[in-house]
């Protein structure tokens, strides 16, 4: 239904207008009694094999919604009802900002991608708090925080701390966004000193609170590998709880969209299928360098269940959707969850089969070894006297007795028997075994 009717309608609108229609629709459904229950019934997939325990939080499934879709936390409860295991809102800045001039978001259908240069448009801290004050039990809410565009880099830590401190009681975890469009200078944002200046005030504030809120750091796919390693080392050396990898990319390599069309669109970060390979590579690199001991949320280019499976196999504990959700619709979450359930069932079946095969092979191997052993028969003592298992049945025994007992001979013409009466006969009874010393005879 989505692909035949809803998607053509939404794609006939500009992407920002279509986005506003979707958010408005979800909010209206949330106001109808039973609306969220109906969404959950239609789209959510539940199974114990999907559940995850990550940085102290229990996730009903590992598939979340990335930041940027619900920037102000307006529809997080409704999005949770659509089957997401968690929803990350934002990016939230201390003061409202309108972002860059429109148009600023563009579809690339040939590449199944989106180009955006929104510039962290959001309604600010106060509006977000008002939305998050509404109960959202059962929905894990992450909050992506950033600084205002007008804030100089040296004052950025104060902006991050203000948002973190005021939203601390409403969000379940936080993601620090250090590569946020034109709000950050990337050359400055990736240095160790700059990152630590942002993170340390957050750690200090958290130490004084009764509740623990995990802090994640979001990285860019455009970071060189050595910078990725540097950020991973910060993860290992500080109370940072994990990494979100990755954001959109500024690269234009390998796109099917014509160069002329890209020049008309202008600057902006690309998200979607062109990002899949690089995002998986970064997650694998972080997982390997950290020894697989720290949580990673994989995001970027996850368009199909196979993409999600590859991301999880690379080391991600959780994943997030954005562009894939726009192109494939709300059914994508359920498709991914069902694929993960099927994969887990197959893994369990293969494990059970692997355990059963050696067990079944053992009797066969034992029988083969026993059959290969030579049978030793004593010349003096029959095998039947020593080995009860080889003892013949009654009929063969009778046959043997008949064979050893001489038949009555016909009388000869002389009236004497044909056999010699003095000849010895052989008995089939075995000789008694000798007694051991001390035994009674």
MOLINQUI-V538364 format. One record per backbone hydrogen bond with DSSP energy under -0.5 kcal/mol. CO is the residue of the C=O (numbers start at 1). NH is the residue of the N-H. If there is no record, write none. Layout:
{{CO,NH} {CO,NH}}
This chain:
{{1,5} {1,6} {2,7} {5,9} {6,10} {7,11} {8,12} {9,12} {10,13} {14,18} {15,19} {16,20} {17,21} {18,22} {19,23} {20,24} {21,25} {22,26} {23,27} {24,28} {25,29} {26,30} {27,31} {28,31} {28,32} {29,32} {32,35} {34,38} {35,39} {36,40} {37,41} {38,42} {39,43} {39,44} {40,44} {47,50} {47,51} {48,51} {52,54} {52,59} {54,57} {57,54} {57,59} {59,52} {62,64} {62,319} {63,85} {63,86} {64,321} {65,88} {66,69} {69,71} {70,73} {70,90} {75,79} {76,80} {77,81} {78,82} {79,84} {80,83} {85,140} {86,65} {87,89} {87,142} {89,144} {90,68} {92,146} {93,125} {94,125} {97,122} {104,117} {106,115} {108,111} {108,112} {108,113} {109,112} {112,273} {113,108} {114,271} {115,106} {116,269} {118,100} {122,97} {123,127} {124,128} {125,129} {126,130} {127,131} {128,132} {129,133} {131,134} {136,139} {138,140} {139,141} {140,87} {140,142} {141,172} {141,173} {142,89} {143,145} {143,175} {144,91} {144,92} {145,177} {148,151} {152,155} {153,156} {155,158} {155,159} {156,160} {157,161} {158,162} {159,163} {160,164} {161,165} {162,166} {163,167} {164,168} {167,170} {167,171} {172,214} {173,143} {174,216} {175,145} {175,177} {176,178} {176,218} {179,181} {180,183} {181,184} {184,186} {185,188} {185,189} {186,190} {188,191} {191,195} {192,196} {193,197} {194,198} {195,199} {196,200} {197,201} {198,202} {199,203} {200,204} {201,205} {202,206} {203,207} {204,208} {205,208} {206,209} {211,213} {212,214} {214,174} {215,241} {215,242} {216,176} {217,244} {218,178} {219,246} {219,247} {220,223} {224,227} {224,228} {225,229} {226,230} {227,231} {228,232} {229,233} {230,234} {231,235} {232,236} {233,237} {234,238} {241,295} {242,217} {243,245} {243,297} {244,219} {245,299} {249,270} {252,255} {258,262} {259,263} {260,264} {261,265} {262,266} {269,116} {270,249} {271,114} {272,275} {273,276} {275,279} {276,280} {277,281} {278,282} {279,283} {280,284} {281,285} {282,286} {283,287} {284,288} {285,289} {286,290} {287,292} {288,291} {290,293} {295,243} {296,298} {296,317} {296,318} {297,245} {298,320} {301,303} {304,308} {305,309} {306,310} {307,311} {308,312} {309,313} {310,314} {311,315} {311,316} {312,315} {318,298} {319,64} {320,300} {321,66} {322,326} {323,327} {324,328} {325,329} {329,332} {330,333} {330,334} {331,335} {332,336} {333,337} {334,338} {335,339} {336,340} {337,341} {338,342} {339,343} {340,344} {341,345} {342,346} {343,347} {344,348} {345,349} {346,350} {347,351} {348,352} {349,353} {350,354} {351,355} {352,356} {353,357} {354,358} {355,359} {356,360} {357,361} {358,362} {359,363} {360,364} {361,365} {362,366} {363,367} {364,368} {365,369} {366,370} {367,371} {368,372} {369,373} {370,373} {374,376} {375,377} {376,378} {380,382} {381,378} {382,385} {382,386} {383,386} {383,387} {386,388} {387,390} {388,391} {393,397} {394,398} {395,399} {396,400} {397,401} {398,402} {399,403} {400,404} {401,405} {404,406} {412,415} {416,412} {419,421} {420,423} {436,439}}
